[in-house]
């Protein structure tokens, strides 16, 4: 049974994933289907956490939109993700950056401890 699951998961793995870490500023290009058309939508922000391993790995990206914090969780190996660009490297000393949720303004986008 385990070999069958491994075979199915092997087909769904993305080998060409961009390396990024918690604290990096990223631009996630997602495919959005509207009716019969498909377009690319970009969600840019700071990676505040990664979770899981293998095919089940996800990462959370946070950005400030019109003064309100917006978070979105993306599956790493999803076919809906076209690509991930690293805009700037961040220096984080912890695995989850949940403390950014309480910050306001420019503080909320600066990863420094």
N, C-alpha and C positions, 0 to 999 in steps of 0.2 A: 504494500500500500504506500509506503514511504517513497519508493522509487517512482511511482506514478505521480505523486505530488511534486517531487523534485524535477521530473521531466516537464511538467506543466509550468512550474516556476522558472525553469531555465529559459523557456521561450519568452517570458515576460520581463526578464532582467534587461536593464539598459546598460550596456558596457561603457558607453561614452559619456558618463556623468562628470560634470565639472566639479573639481575639488573646491569645497568651501567649508568654513567653520562657523561656529557660533560667534556672533559679534561682527561678522562681515556684512557689508552693504551689498545686497544682491538685487538683480532684476530678473523676475521669473516670467518667462514668456509662456502664456497658457493659450491653448486652442479653445475657442468659444464657438459653439454651434448655435446659429440663430436661423431657424427654419431650415432651408436647404443650403445655406451659406455657412462658411467657416472662416473665422478671422482670428488674428493673434491679439491678445490683450496682455499688457504688461503690468505686473504688480511689483513695485519697487519698495524696498524697506530693509530692515535689519533682521538678521536671523537671530531669534531669541532662544531657540532650542531645537534639538534633534532628539528623536525618540525611535526606538525599535531597531531592528536589524534585518538584513536580508531584504526580501521583497516587501516586508511590512514597515520599512523605515519611512518616517515622516519628518518634516521640518516645519517650524512655525516662523512666519515672517510678520513683522510689525511695522506699521508706518503711521504717520500722523496725517490725516486727511481733513482739511477744514477745521483744524483744532481738536479733532476727535481721534483717539487712537483706534486703529483698525488692525486686527490680527487675522491671519489666514493660515490654515494648516494645509500643506501640500504633501501628497504621497510622492516619495522620491522617484519611484519607478513607474509613475503614471504615464499612460500614453497621451494624456491631455497636456502634459508639460512639453513644450517644444524645445526649450533650452533654458539654462540658468547662466546668467552673466554675473561675475563678481565685479562690482563697481569699485569698492575699496575694502582693504583688509582691516579688520578690527582686532583689537588685542583684548580678549576677554580672559579672565582668570577663573571662570567658573563655567559649568556646563549649561545652566539655565539662567537667562537674564531677565527674570521676572521683576526685578527691581525697577526696570525701565517703565513699567506700567504706572508707577506712582509719580513719575517725573513729568514736568511741564515744559513746553517750549523747546529750545535748543538742547537742553539737558537730556531730553527724551531720545535724542538721536545720537548722542555722544556716548560711546562705549569706552569708559575709562574708570579705573578703580583706584 
